[in-house]
Amino acid sequence: MQHCPVLLSEAITLLSPKPGESICDATLGLAGHAEALLSKVLPDGALIGIDADPENLQEATKRLQPFGDAVQLVHGNFRDIASVLSTPVDIVFADLGVSSPHFDDPARGFSFRSDGPLDLRFDRTSGVPASEWLAHADAEEIAQALREWGELRGAWSITQSIIRGRPATTKQLQECVEEALGWRAPSAMAQVFQALRIAVNGEIQALQDLLAAGPRLLRPGGRFGVISYHSLEDRLVKQAFRALVTVHKDPHTGQDIETAMYRLITKKAVVPGPEEIVRNPRARSAKLRVICYPPPL
Ligand SMILES: C[S@@+](CC[C@H](N)C(=O)[O-])C[C@H]1O[C@@H](n2cnc3c(N)ncnc32)[C@H](O)[C@@H]1O
């Protein structure tokens, strides 16, 4: 499938990269956003790209080759962004979640539409595949993951079926869900896969770490943008950004006791228009939020 960076023109407009600026793309993927951002900061600007997936990083390396020394690519997890960046940057950007090759390659186990090993890791060089996680997790852990990260009703009966079947492939997991939910299974499948993906990749903690570190890595005038794809992620982004732009008041006098260090660039999340959704149905749940760290007056 052709690679379509999500909310590309919106991200470029809101992050507004300028010649000479430095960028950290914390989820490089196939470098669609990175290439567009980078082309705006040349000739003197630079980009550091991070991705947990070595295969995506290899593809991105080819795509960004024409930019030469302006690009530095790092295999790693964005939860460690503070140790990757040695100096603050003008733009930090993250386009969370799964890329097209993850869905399209049955060997990665991300899609219930084709059979393959139940892996679901972004980084196959570390951690354990979902099949192994399910083989060792107890019922309470599995049920909690399904409830919290899949927001599933019927989590307990799916768990019982998983414990009996200990699925090793996407097809076997699908059969467990069907056994538990019957005719309701098809509508729950995406949530089951999402819950397991979040569990094996430690996605919630990684996002919390990124949201805590990212704003502090901005130079004065810098911008931080995040594209999320489901309500759990978006809630975390929204809450973290709201806390950063909120002025704290003295509870007794009502006077401001702290001025907010950051400013919202997007008052509401920016979402794809109908044309983009027709062109790229995977974009339908995307939400982009951006804050900035204004320079001192
Ligand atoms: C939606 S894709 C990014 C697509 C990219 N913006 C583009 O235009 O090609 C998300 C990427 O983030 C990576 N990723 C997910 N979680 C990560 C994490 N915690 N740390 C680093 N990379 C991560 C995935 O491997 C995937 O390549």
The ligand as an SDF file (V2000), in Angstrom:
LIG
                    3D

 27 29  0  0  0  0  0  0  0  0999 V2000
    2.4300    6.0370   12.5330 C   0  0  0  0  0  0  0  0  0  0  0  0
    4.0710    5.5280   12.3310 S   0  0  0  0  0  0  0  0  0  0  0  0
    4.9220    7.0090   11.9090 C   0  0  0  0  0  0  0  0  0  0  0  0
    4.8140    7.3550   10.4590 C   0  0  0  0  0  0  0  0  0  0  0  0
    5.6590    8.5240   10.0640 C   0  0  0  0  0  0  0  0  0  0  0  0
    5.2060    9.7530   10.6330 N   0  0  0  0  0  0  0  0  0  0  0  0
    5.7550    8.6370    8.5730 C   0  0  0  0  0  0  0  0  0  0  0  0
    5.4050    9.6910    8.0120 O   0  0  0  0  0  0  0  0  0  0  0  0
    6.1670    7.6710    7.9280 O   0  0  0  0  0  0  0  0  0  0  0  0
    4.6130    5.2830   13.9720 C   0  0  0  0  0  0  0  0  0  0  0  0
    6.0320    4.8100   14.0870 C   0  0  0  0  0  0  0  0  0  0  0  0
    6.3990    4.9500   15.4540 O   0  0  0  0  0  0  0  0  0  0  0  0
    7.1560    3.8330   15.8500 C   0  0  0  0  0  0  0  0  0  0  0  0
    6.9840    3.7390   17.2960 N   0  0  0  0  0  0  0  0  0  0  0  0
    5.8740    3.3710   17.9880 C   0  0  0  0  0  0  0  0  0  0  0  0
    6.0930    3.4670   19.3110 N   0  0  0  0  0  0  0  0  0  0  0  0
    7.3590    3.9170   19.4570 C   0  0  0  0  0  0  0  0  0  0  0  0
    8.1670    4.2390   20.5920 C   0  0  0  0  0  0  0  0  0  0  0  0
    7.7020    4.1080   21.8390 N   0  0  0  0  0  0  0  0  0  0  0  0
    9.4100    4.7050   20.3710 N   0  0  0  0  0  0  0  0  0  0  0  0
    9.8970    4.8570   19.1060 C   0  0  0  0  0  0  0  0  0  0  0  0
    9.1770    4.5510   17.9980 N   0  0  0  0  0  0  0  0  0  0  0  0
    7.9340    4.1020   18.1790 C   0  0  0  0  0  0  0  0  0  0  0  0
    6.6120    2.6770   15.0670 C   0  0  0  0  0  0  0  0  0  0  0  0
    7.5800    1.6790   14.9000 O   0  0  0  0  0  0  0  0  0  0  0  0
    6.2570    3.3500   13.7250 C   0  0  0  0  0  0  0  0  0  0  0  0
    7.3200    3.2500   12.8220 O   0  0  0  0  0  0  0  0  0  0  0  0
  1  2  1  0
  2  3  1  0
  2 10  1  0
  3  4  1  0
  4  5  1  0
  5  6  1  0
  5  7  1  0
  7  8  2  0
  7  9  1  0
 10 11  1  0
 11 12  1  0
 11 26  1  0
 12 13  1  0
 13 14  1  0
 13 24  1  0
 14 15  1  0
 14 23  1  0
 15 16  2  0
 16 17  1  0
 17 18  1  0
 17 23  2  0
 18 19  1  0
 18 20  2  0
 20 21  1  0
 21 22  2  0
 22 23  1  0
 24 25  1  0
 24 26  1  0
 26 27  1  0
M  CHG  2   2   1   9  -1
M  END
$$$$
